[in-house]
Amino acid sequence: MAGMNHSISTPDTSPDSQAGKGYFRRHIFFCLNQRDNGETCCAQFDANAAFERCKSQVKAAGLAGRSLVRVNKAGCLDRCAAGPVAVVYPEAVWYSYVDASDIDEIVESHLQRGQVVQRLLTPAHLGR
């Protein structure tokens, strides 16, 4: 249903539960690829500003650091037709975003509460 958020189970992040688990609970990767040949790319849509916004919002929400969330830059993620894009792991949830409010919603809903932002999901058929 459009506009509905679905919960994703969030693993226990207590120190005792981390044996054998990843260093971070979630990673979000932002495609910042710039193409010099004029082809469409995420950098044309100010993806770096979205990356910086996300990094700032994650830090402000107290989500940055070990056992929490890591905001990463990425090269081409091969989803150019849907750009700009970001992907959250370990869930492998792809987002297409437009502005700072979209980034804020991803941070507040998905990264903080574990709820996928349905309206921002990248359509599965969109690739390069």
TIVO-888953 format. One record per atom (N, C-alpha, C): atom name; z, y, x; residue number from 0. Coordinates in steps of 0.1 Angstrom, whole numbers, plus 5000, padded with zeros to 4 digits. Example, Ala and Ser with C-alpha at 12.3 -4.5 7.8 and 13.67 -1.06 7.14 Angstrom:
2
> N, 5078, 4943, 5132, 0
> CA, 5078, 4955, 5123, 0
> C, 5078, 4967, 5132, 0
> N, 5071, 4978, 5128, 1
> CA, 5071, 4989, 5137, 1
> C, 5079, 5000, 5129, 1
***
This chain:
128
> N, 5000, 4988, 5008, 0
> CA, 5000, 5000, 5000, 0
> C, 5000, 5012, 5009, 0
> N, 4991, 5022, 5007, 1
> CA, 4990, 5034, 5015, 1
> C, 5003, 5042, 5015, 1
> N, 5006, 5047, 5026, 2
> CA, 5018, 5055, 5027, 2
> C, 5031, 5048, 5029, 2
> N, 5031, 5034, 5027, 3
> CA, 5043, 5027, 5028, 3
> C, 5046, 5023, 5043, 3
> N, 5058, 5023, 5047, 4
> CA, 5062, 5019, 5060, 4
> C, 5067, 5005, 5059, 4
> N, 5064, 4997, 5069, 5
> CA, 5069, 4983, 5070, 5
> C, 5078, 4982, 5082, 5
> N, 5089, 4976, 5080, 6
> CA, 5099, 4974, 5091, 6
> C, 5095, 4964, 5101, 6
> N, 5097, 4966, 5113, 7
> CA, 5095, 4956, 5124, 7
> C, 5109, 4953, 5129, 7
> N, 5112, 4940, 5130, 8
> CA, 5126, 4937, 5135, 8
> C, 5128, 4943, 5149, 8
> N, 5139, 4949, 5152, 9
> CA, 5142, 4955, 5164, 9
> C, 5152, 4946, 5171, 9
> N, 5148, 4941, 5184, 10
> CA, 5157, 4932, 5191, 10
> C, 5170, 4938, 5194, 10
> N, 5181, 4930, 5196, 11
> CA, 5194, 4934, 5200, 11
> C, 5192, 4939, 5215, 11
> N, 5197, 4952, 5217, 12
> CA, 5195, 4958, 5230, 12
> C, 5208, 4958, 5238, 12
> N, 5218, 4951, 5234, 13
> CA, 5231, 4950, 5241, 13
> C, 5228, 4944, 5255, 13
> N, 5236, 4947, 5265, 14
> CA, 5234, 4941, 5278, 14
> C, 5234, 4926, 5278, 14
> N, 5243, 4920, 5270, 15
> CA, 5243, 4905, 5270, 15
> C, 5230, 4899, 5265, 15
> N, 5223, 4906, 5256, 16
> CA, 5211, 4901, 5250, 16
> C, 5199, 4903, 5258, 16
> N, 5200, 4910, 5269, 17
> CA, 5188, 4914, 5277, 17
> C, 5184, 4904, 5288, 17
> N, 5192, 4893, 5290, 18
> CA, 5189, 4883, 5300, 18
> C, 5175, 4877, 5297, 18
> N, 5166, 4878, 5306, 19
> CA, 5152, 4872, 5304, 19
> C, 5143, 4881, 5295, 19
> N, 5147, 4892, 5291, 20
> CA, 5139, 4901, 5282, 20
> C, 5134, 4912, 5290, 20
> N, 5124, 4919, 5284, 21
> CA, 5118, 4931, 5290, 21
> C, 5128, 4942, 5293, 21
> N, 5124, 4950, 5302, 22
> CA, 5132, 4962, 5306, 22
> C, 5133, 4972, 5295, 22
> N, 5122, 4974, 5288, 23
> CA, 5121, 4984, 5277, 23
> C, 5119, 4976, 5264, 23
> N, 5125, 4982, 5253, 24
> CA, 5123, 4976, 5240, 24
> C, 5109, 4978, 5235, 24
> N, 5104, 4990, 5237, 25
> CA, 5090, 4993, 5233, 25
> C, 5083, 5002, 5244, 25
> N, 5070, 5001, 5245, 26
> CA, 5062, 5009, 5253, 26
> C, 5052, 5016, 5243, 26
> N, 5049, 5028, 5245, 27
> CA, 5037, 5034, 5238, 27
> C, 5028, 5040, 5249, 27
> N, 5015, 5035, 5248, 28
> CA, 5005, 5039, 5257, 28
> C, 4995, 5049, 5250, 28
> N, 4993, 5060, 5257, 29
> CA, 4983, 5070, 5252, 29
> C, 4971, 5070, 5260, 29
> N, 4959, 5068, 5254, 30
> CA, 4946, 5068, 5261, 30
> C, 4944, 5083, 5264, 30
> N, 4943, 5086, 5277, 31
> CA, 4940, 5099, 5282, 31
> C, 4926, 5100, 5289, 31
> N, 4918, 5090, 5287, 32
> CA, 4905, 5089, 5294, 32
> C, 4896, 5101, 5291, 32
> N, 4890, 5105, 5302, 33
> CA, 4880, 5116, 5302, 33
> C, 4867, 5111, 5307, 33
> N, 4857, 5112, 5299, 34
> CA, 4843, 5107, 5303, 34
> C, 4835, 5119, 5307, 34
> N, 4829, 5118, 5319, 35
> CA, 4821, 5129, 5324, 35
> C, 4807, 5129, 5319, 35
> N, 4803, 5118, 5312, 36
> CA, 4789, 5117, 5308, 36
> C, 4787, 5123, 5293, 36
> N, 4797, 5129, 5288, 37
> CA, 4795, 5135, 5274, 37
> C, 4799, 5126, 5263, 37
> N, 4801, 5113, 5266, 38
> CA, 4805, 5104, 5255, 38
> C, 4819, 5108, 5249, 38
> N, 4821, 5105, 5237, 39
> CA, 4833, 5107, 5230, 39
> C, 4845, 5100, 5238, 39
> N, 4856, 5107, 5239, 40
> CA, 4867, 5101, 5246, 40
> C, 4880, 5108, 5241, 40
> N, 4891, 5102, 5243, 41
> CA, 4904, 5107, 5238, 41
> C, 4908, 5120, 5244, 41
> N, 4904, 5123, 5256, 42
> CA, 4908, 5135, 5263, 42
> C, 4902, 5147, 5256, 42
> N, 4890, 5145, 5249, 43
> CA, 4884, 5156, 5242, 43
> C, 4892, 5161, 5230, 43
> N, 4902, 5153, 5226, 44
> CA, 4910, 5156, 5214, 44
> C, 4924, 5159, 5218, 44
> N, 4926, 5165, 5230, 45
> CA, 4939, 5169, 5236, 45
> C, 4949, 5158, 5236, 45
> N, 4945, 5146, 5240, 46
> CA, 4954, 5135, 5240, 46
> C, 4966, 5137, 5250, 46
> N, 4964, 5145, 5260, 47
> CA, 4975, 5148, 5270, 47
> C, 4986, 5156, 5263, 47
> N, 4982, 5165, 5254, 48
> CA, 4993, 5172, 5247, 48
> C, 5001, 5163, 5238, 48
> N, 4994, 5153, 5232, 49
> CA, 5001, 5143, 5223, 49
> C, 5010, 5135, 5232, 49
> N, 5006, 5131, 5243, 50
> CA, 5014, 5123, 5253, 50
> C, 5027, 5131, 5256, 50
> N, 5025, 5144, 5260, 51
> CA, 5036, 5152, 5264, 51
> C, 5046, 5154, 5252, 51
> N, 5040, 5156, 5240, 52
> CA, 5048, 5158, 5228, 52
> C, 5057, 5145, 5226, 52
> N, 5050, 5134, 5226, 53
> CA, 5057, 5121, 5224, 53
> C, 5069, 5119, 5234, 53
> N, 5065, 5122, 5247, 54
> CA, 5075, 5120, 5258, 54
> C, 5087, 5130, 5255, 54
> N, 5085, 5142, 5251, 55
> CA, 5095, 5151, 5248, 55
> C, 5103, 5147, 5236, 55
> N, 5097, 5142, 5225, 56
> CA, 5104, 5138, 5213, 56
> C, 5112, 5126, 5215, 56
> N, 5107, 5116, 5223, 57
> CA, 5115, 5104, 5227, 57
> C, 5127, 5108, 5234, 57
> N, 5126, 5117, 5244, 58
> CA, 5137, 5121, 5252, 58
> C, 5147, 5128, 5243, 58
> N, 5143, 5138, 5234, 59
> CA, 5152, 5145, 5225, 59
> C, 5159, 5136, 5216, 59
> N, 5153, 5125, 5212, 60
> CA, 5159, 5116, 5202, 60
> C, 5168, 5106, 5209, 60
> N, 5169, 5107, 5222, 61
> CA, 5178, 5098, 5230, 61
> C, 5172, 5084, 5231, 61
> N, 5159, 5083, 5230, 62
> CA, 5153, 5070, 5230, 62
> C, 5147, 5066, 5244, 62
> N, 5148, 5075, 5254, 63
> CA, 5142, 5073, 5267, 63
> C, 5152, 5065, 5276, 63
> N, 5147, 5055, 5283, 64
> CA, 5155, 5048, 5293, 64
> C, 5155, 5033, 5291, 64
> N, 5163, 5027, 5300, 65
> CA, 5164, 5012, 5300, 65
> C, 5168, 5007, 5286, 65
> N, 5161, 4996, 5282, 66
> CA, 5164, 4990, 5269, 66
> C, 5159, 4998, 5257, 66
> N, 5152, 5009, 5260, 67
> CA, 5148, 5017, 5249, 67
> C, 5133, 5019, 5249, 67
> N, 5127, 5031, 5250, 68
> CA, 5113, 5033, 5249, 68
> C, 5108, 5040, 5261, 68
> N, 5096, 5036, 5265, 69
> CA, 5088, 5041, 5277, 69
> C, 5075, 5047, 5271, 69
> N, 5072, 5060, 5274, 70
> CA, 5060, 5066, 5271, 70
> C, 5051, 5066, 5283, 70
> N, 5039, 5060, 5282, 71
> CA, 5030, 5058, 5293, 71
> C, 5016, 5064, 5291, 71
> N, 5010, 5069, 5302, 72
> CA, 4996, 5073, 5302, 72
> C, 4988, 5060, 5304, 72
> N, 4976, 5060, 5298, 73
> CA, 4967, 5049, 5301, 73
> C, 4953, 5055, 5302, 73
> N, 4944, 5047, 5309, 74
> CA, 4930, 5050, 5310, 74
> C, 4924, 5046, 5297, 74
> N, 4911, 5043, 5297, 75
> CA, 4904, 5039, 5285, 75
> C, 4910, 5026, 5279, 75
> N, 4913, 5027, 5266, 76
> CA, 4918, 5016, 5259, 76
> C, 4908, 5009, 5250, 76
> N, 4895, 5014, 5252, 77
> CA, 4883, 5008, 5245, 77
> C, 4883, 5009, 5230, 77
> N, 4890, 5019, 5225, 78
> CA, 4890, 5022, 5210, 78
> C, 4884, 5036, 5208, 78
> N, 4875, 5040, 5216, 79
> CA, 4870, 5054, 5215, 79
> C, 4866, 5059, 5202, 79
> N, 4860, 5050, 5194, 80
> CA, 4855, 5054, 5181, 80
> C, 4866, 5058, 5171, 80
> N, 4878, 5054, 5174, 81
> CA, 4890, 5058, 5166, 81
> C, 4898, 5068, 5172, 81
> N, 4894, 5074, 5184, 82
> CA, 4902, 5083, 5191, 82
> C, 4906, 5096, 5185, 82
> N, 4917, 5102, 5189, 83
> CA, 4925, 5097, 5200, 83
> C, 4934, 5086, 5195, 83
> N, 4938, 5077, 5204, 84
> CA, 4946, 5065, 5201, 84
> C, 4958, 5063, 5210, 84
> N, 4968, 5056, 5204, 85
> CA, 4979, 5052, 5212, 85
> C, 4983, 5038, 5206, 85
> N, 4989, 5030, 5215, 86
> CA, 4993, 5016, 5211, 86
> C, 5007, 5014, 5215, 86
> N, 5015, 5008, 5205, 87
> CA, 5029, 5005, 5207, 87
> C, 5030, 4990, 5210, 87
> N, 5037, 4986, 5221, 88
> CA, 5040, 4973, 5224, 88
> C, 5055, 4971, 5224, 88
> N, 5060, 4959, 5221, 89
> CA, 5053, 4946, 5221, 89
> C, 5046, 4943, 5208, 89
> N, 5047, 4952, 5198, 90
> CA, 5041, 4949, 5185, 90
> C, 5026, 4949, 5184, 90
> N, 5020, 4956, 5194, 91
> CA, 5005, 4958, 5195, 91
> C, 5000, 4965, 5182, 91
> N, 5007, 4976, 5179, 92
> CA, 5003, 4984, 5167, 92
> C, 4996, 4996, 5173, 92
> N, 4983, 4998, 5168, 93
> CA, 4974, 5008, 5172, 93
> C, 4975, 5020, 5162, 93
> N, 4975, 5032, 5168, 94
> CA, 4976, 5044, 5159, 94
> C, 4964, 5053, 5164, 94
> N, 4958, 5060, 5153, 95
> CA, 4949, 5071, 5155, 95
> C, 4957, 5083, 5150, 95
> N, 4958, 5094, 5158, 96
> CA, 4965, 5105, 5153, 96
> C, 4957, 5118, 5154, 96
> N, 4962, 5128, 5148, 97
> CA, 4954, 5141, 5147, 97
> C, 4962, 5152, 5153, 97
> N, 4975, 5153, 5151, 98
> CA, 4983, 5165, 5155, 98
> C, 4997, 5161, 5159, 98
> N, 5005, 5171, 5162, 99
> CA, 5019, 5170, 5166, 99
> C, 5027, 5163, 5155, 99
> N, 5025, 5166, 5143, 100
> CA, 5033, 5160, 5132, 100
> C, 5030, 5145, 5131, 100
> N, 5018, 5141, 5135, 101
> CA, 5016, 5126, 5135, 101
> C, 5024, 5120, 5146, 101
> N, 5024, 5126, 5158, 102
> CA, 5032, 5121, 5169, 102
> C, 5047, 5120, 5165, 102
> N, 5052, 5131, 5159, 103
> CA, 5066, 5131, 5154, 103
> C, 5069, 5120, 5145, 103
> N, 5060, 5117, 5136, 104
> CA, 5062, 5106, 5126, 104
> C, 5062, 5093, 5133, 104
> N, 5053, 5091, 5143, 105
> CA, 5053, 5078, 5151, 105
> C, 5067, 5076, 5158, 105
> N, 5072, 5087, 5164, 106
> CA, 5084, 5086, 5171, 106
> C, 5096, 5083, 5161, 106
> N, 5097, 5091, 5151, 107
> CA, 5108, 5090, 5141, 107
> C, 5107, 5076, 5133, 107
> N, 5095, 5072, 5129, 108
> CA, 5094, 5060, 5121, 108
> C, 5094, 5047, 5129, 108
> N, 5084, 5047, 5138, 109
> CA, 5082, 5034, 5146, 109
> C, 5091, 5033, 5158, 109
> N, 5091, 5043, 5167, 110
> CA, 5099, 5041, 5179, 110
> C, 5114, 5042, 5177, 110
> N, 5118, 5049, 5167, 111
> CA, 5132, 5051, 5164, 111
> C, 5138, 5040, 5154, 111
> N, 5130, 5039, 5143, 112
> CA, 5135, 5030, 5132, 112
> C, 5128, 5017, 5131, 112
> N, 5117, 5015, 5138, 113
> CA, 5110, 5002, 5138, 113
> C, 5101, 5001, 5126, 113
> N, 5097, 5012, 5119, 114
> CA, 5088, 5012, 5108, 114
> C, 5074, 5016, 5111, 114
> N, 5064, 5008, 5109, 115
> CA, 5051, 5011, 5112, 115
> C, 5046, 5022, 5103, 115
> N, 5039, 5032, 5108, 116
> CA, 5033, 5043, 5100, 116
> C, 5020, 5039, 5095, 116
> N, 5019, 5034, 5084, 117
> CA, 5007, 5028, 5078, 117
> C, 4995, 5037, 5078, 117
> N, 4998, 5050, 5074, 118
> CA, 4987, 5059, 5072, 118
> C, 4980, 5063, 5085, 118
> N, 4986, 5060, 5097, 119
> CA, 4980, 5063, 5110, 119
> C, 4975, 5051, 5117, 119
> N, 4975, 5039, 5111, 120
> CA, 4970, 5027, 5117, 120
> C, 4955, 5029, 5120, 120
> N, 4951, 5025, 5132, 121
> CA, 4937, 5025, 5136, 121
> C, 4930, 5013, 5129, 121
> N, 4919, 5016, 5122, 122
> CA, 4912, 5005, 5115, 122
> C, 4908, 4994, 5125, 122
> N, 4910, 4982, 5122, 123
> CA, 4908, 4970, 5131, 123
> C, 4893, 4970, 5136, 123
> N, 4884, 4974, 5128, 124
> CA, 4870, 4973, 5132, 124
> C, 4865, 4984, 5142, 124
> N, 4873, 4994, 5144, 125
> CA, 4869, 5005, 5153, 125
> C, 4872, 5001, 5167, 125
> N, 4861, 5001, 5175, 126
> CA, 4863, 4998, 5189, 126
> C, 4857, 5010, 5197, 126
> N, 4849, 5006, 5207, 127
> CA, 4842, 5016, 5215, 127
> C, 4829, 5020, 5209, 127
***
